[in-house]
Amino acid sequence: MVKVKTRKREKRLRAAKDWIKTYTGKHVVKGYAKYYSVDLLCAIAELRMLGVVVADGSVDAVKQSMADKALQQKKRKEAKEGKAELNDDTGDDHFAYIAGHTGGGAPYGITWEEMKGVD
């Protein structure tokens, strides 16, 4: 798969009609986003314009993922600037700071390796 330079929406939509017919992957939203260099929300919107059925839960999951990522970045920045105190009781063996948990219960946050690079 060759990555295409970002085009304006109208040109992407015209080209995507043929792209969809030839797409063989499992995750059409991720494939579209990667191929056309757009974010996942843009990919969902454009695929819906082309008549591809995308579950509403996908939109919510992408928005939640983006919010979680923004929160992680903010906490990393604060930790790097020394504004946030990292308490020993907020981590575990893998994470120096656990920012939260995914919908499936997996923790995410700042790992001990990442903290070493913050110095």
C-alpha positions, 0 to 999 in steps of 0.5 A: 500500500502506497501512502497518498499525499493529502488531498482536498476532501472532494478529490479524496472522495472521488479517489476513495470510491475506487480505493474502497473497491480494492481495499482488502484489509479488516479495518477500513477506517484505519486503512482510509485514515492511513492511506489518505493521511487524515485523522480517524474522525475525518475518515469516519465522516468521509466513509459515511459520505461514501455510503460505508456503514460505520457503527456509532460506537466507533465514533464514540470510541475514537473520541474517547481515545483522542481525549485519553491521549490528550490527557496523557500528553498533558500529564506528561508535560506537567510531569516534565515541567515539575508541576505534577507530583508523581506519588509512589502510590499511583503506580505499579511495577510497569507504570510510574503513574497510572492516568486511567484505565481503558474500557477493557480495564487495561491501565495506561499512563507514564511508564518507568522508562518514560520517566527516566527520559523526563529528567 
